Amino acid sequence: MSHTIISDLEKRYTTKHYDASKRIPATDLDVIYEALRLSASSINSQPWKFVVIESEEAKQRFHDSFANKFQFNQKHAKAASHIILFAHKTHYTRDDYAKVVDQQIADGRVKPENREQAFGSFGFAELNTDEQGNTEAWTKAQTYLALGNTLHVLARLGIDSTSLEGVDADLIGELFADELEGYRCDVGLAMGYRSEEEDYNATLPKSRLSKESVITVL
């Protein structure tokens, strides 16, 4: 199939080794950050916080977060140009959703007189809240929508990436406590440019199950 979207996805793969000398241009970072902001989420809840690791000091902290486990991902901490921590709010409340509603009013999406009516959608969040007020299963899922969106944006920009589910959420929570402000990070994303000499995955053919085995059209 010949299409720019398909071409993007055919070229995208999980980078195994980065060239530490290469950095993502500021113009591309602006696109990435705006794409993050525009990511979809259930009921437009946006229960997330994106912490971008760029400085050497922040990279060292991220590097230190692999002290106890997932050391196979530690190499990306300093070699990748940037890392994004995708964090979610574990206890998403009506007050959190109120910020969304008020922004929708400011943007002209909801009329001020319909503010209370706009909270009807929050019922879906309540369905995903347990007796202790925990919404983690639901809010964490929203970060993966943003992650998927970002992966395609990076492919379009010609930037390599590695999804990092192998992160120590508890230690990241300690080392980045000020930035996360109580949000929890269970997945990160390394971004940059592959090492032409070391990244063996770049030359391997893409492999996916057949369309017929995963798509059913009724």
N, C-alpha and C positions, 0 to 999 in steps of 0.2 A: 504494500500500500504506500502511495506517495502522498504525504501530508506533513506539514511542518510539526504538528503535534506529535505524530508518530515518530518522526525523525528525532525529536527531542528525547522521547522515551527509549528509543532504540540505542541512543548514544549514552544514556545515563546508566551508571553502574556504581557499585559500592567501592570507593577508593580505599586501598589498603596501605598505601604509603604516599605521603605528601612531600612536596618540595618546599622546605622551610624558608627558602629565599624569596618565594613569590607571595605577594599580598593582593587581596581583592581591592580593586579601585574604589574610591569613595562614591563615584557615580553609580556603580553596581550595588554597593551597600545600601544606598538610598532606595533603590528599587526593591531590594530584598526586605528592608524594614517596612516599606509601605505595603508590600505583599503580605507580610506577617500581619500587619494591622487589619488588612482587608479579608483575612481568612474567615471562612464560614464557621459557625458554631450553632449548636442547638439553641433554639429560641433567641438567637443572637446574644447568648449569655456572656460570651467572651471571658470565661473564668480563668484567665491565664495571665502569666507574666513571662516575658521573654528577656532573659539576661544574656547580653552579648559579651563574650570574652575576647578581648582584643589586645590589651596591654600585656607586657611580659609579666608583670606582677600578678594579674588575674590568671594568666596561663600557668604560672607556677602554683597558684592555689588549686586550679583544676587538676594539674599534674599530681598534686598531693592528695587529691580525693581518691586516687587509686591505690592508696597505701594498703588496704585490706583485701581488695578483690578486683576482678576485671582488669588486671594489669595488661592484658592484650590490647586494650584500647588506650593505654597511657601514652603511647608514642604519638598519638594524634594531638595531645594537649599542647605541645610546643611546636609541632611541625605544621599543623594546619594554620591557615591564615586567621580564621576566626572560628569560634565555637558558640553555638546558641544553646542555652539551657531552656528547655520548654517546661515551664512550671505551671501547676494548676492549684486552684484553691480547694482545699479538702473539705471545707464547710461553707458552701455557697448559700447565701441567705437572701431574704427579700430585700434587705438593704443593699446588697451587692447588685441585685437586679434593678433597683431603683436608679442606680447610676446609669444603667443602660437606657432605661425609660427616659430619664431626664436628658440624656444625650440625643435620643430620638426626637424629643420635643425640640431641642435646640437646632437639630438638623432639618426640622420641618417634616419628619416622617410621621410623627404623632401630634395631634392637636392638643394644646394644653388642657382643654376641657375634657379630653379623653384619657388623662393620665391614669386614673384609677382603673379604667377599663383595660388599659395596656398591661396591667399586671395579671390578666387572665392567663397569659402564656406561662407565668411562673408556676402554675399548677403542674407542669411537666417536670420542673425541677423538684417539686415536692414529691412527686412519684418516685424520684431517684434519690431520696433522702432517707437514711435509716433513722432508727429511734434515737441515736446519739447525735443526729444532725450531720452525719457524714455523707458527703456527696461524691466522694473520691472516684468511684467507679465511673460515674457520669462525667465529671469534670476532666478527669484524665483522658477520657476518650476524645474530648474536644481538642486537646493538644495534638492528637494524631491527625486531625483534619488540617491543622495549621502546618504540621510537619509534611504531610503529603503535598500540600500546596507549595511549600517552600522547595521541596525536591524538584518539582517541575520548573519552578522559576529559575532555580540554579542551572538546570539542564538547558533552559533557553538562553541563559547568559553565558554558557560555556564554562561554568564553574563546577568543579568536582565536589563530591560530598560523601559523607559517611554517617548513617544513622547510628546513634550510640544508645542502645537500650542497656548495654553493659556499663552502667554507672552506679556508684554507691550513693543512693538518694539520701541516706542518713548523714554521711560524711559531707556531701555537698551542702546539705542543709546547715551543717555547722560552719563550714568554711565560707559559705556565701550567705550567712544568716541576714546580714544587713541588706543585701540586694534582694533576696527572695521574700523578705518580710512575711514569713510564715507560709508561703507557698511551697509546694513540694515538687521537686524535679525528679522524674523517673526516666526521662529520655533527653538526649542532647543531639546536636547535629554539628559535625565538623565540616568546615568548608574551606576550599582553597584550590590548589592545583597539584595534580599528581606528579610523583617522581617518575620521570621517563625511564630511569634505570631500574627502579625497585618495585614499581607497582605492577605486579604480575597479572592482576585482575583486569587491567586495561586491555590486554590483548586477547583475552578469552572470548569466545563467541557467546552472545546472549542466549539464555535458555529459559523458556517459559513453557508451561503446559499449553496444549492446543486450545484454540478458541472454542472448539466443539466440546471440550471436556469441562470448561468453566463457565460457559455462557449458554443459557437456555432461553430461547425466544418463544413466547407463547402467542 
